[in-house]
């Protein structure tokens, strides 16, 4: 596991200051691993199959975690779980599932599975409403079925409340090479630091924004700020790294944004997850968490294509790197959330992996202590 060491923190601060980044104080962040836990493959809970955990969030008032599955109602109807994560600053003891809650469509009926047709969500992130008792969740849609990505609000019992309108550029247009790629649309979500708006991250570029990352070239993806009424308030281009390893001949590899989390009004934690298939067909995951600064980034909401590069992108600084040679070895990390305040006064950060219901993968929880500059991010 690679962290920003204490010896390089001052250098990073100088680098940020020299470039007049607004989140220079957040460059002092560091993470210390407390521990990890895993759930059994296809663990059964209240007559459901647990897996595909693609989003996570925490409510400090009730000490409750929510974990959303991206199961497209194939195993069970679209759902999230409530849980307790038992840890302190020295040890991570266990993950205890408490309940399962099914999402409802606008007609308050459960979502159908792919064999039934209709609206099939691919839910990729979930957040507690910071100012009320609701939850919010996003789906990345399905290009082949012409199902658009969405942002929806529900009660904590899963009942539909409302859906925000999305920007036209995110509407699936299968007849034309425009809009989101299949399975690469809305992937990460975070409320703004002031809790008044919602940021949504694309996993990969829109078709009109250029190609996806390769082992030699990165890409640009859009991070979009929506008001609670669905108005686009801001949109910035985020530079995704090139894939960190070359795949085996004829094998698969990708890299994209899987989670975001606000630090302050202009700074975010962003997770990039790369999956690389070797010659034997085995996958390696590479996880990088960046401190990302959008203070100098252009508003690209009116730019039809990012391929021309006529804009200022967000900037970023590496905070944490995990890979096949680190301990722990990461799985397919897709969820990230702030956790409880530890007894020493520091906050915690929790990551969760999506096992894709694949027996060769794991559902993995990683808990970190957030060190230094805690005051600067209002935690």
Secondary structure, 3 states (H helix, E strand, C coil): CEECCHHHHHHHHHHHHHCCCCCHHHHHCEEEEEEEEEECCCCEECCEECCCEEEEEEECCCCEEEEEECCCCCCCCCEEEEEEEEECCCCEEEEEEEEEEECECCCCCECCCCCCCCCCCCEEEEEECCCCCEEEEEECCECCCCECCEEEEEECCCCEEEEECCCHHHCCECCCCECCCCCCCEEEEEECCCCCEEEEEECCCCHHHCCCCCCCCCEEEEEEEEECCCCEEEEEEEEECCCCCCCCCCCCEEEEEEEEEECCCCEEEEEEEEEEECCCCCEEEEEEEEEEECCCCCCCCCCCCCCCCCCCCCEEEEEEEECCCCCCCCCCEEEEEEEEECCCCCEEEEEEECCCCCCCCCEEEEEEEEECCCHHHCC
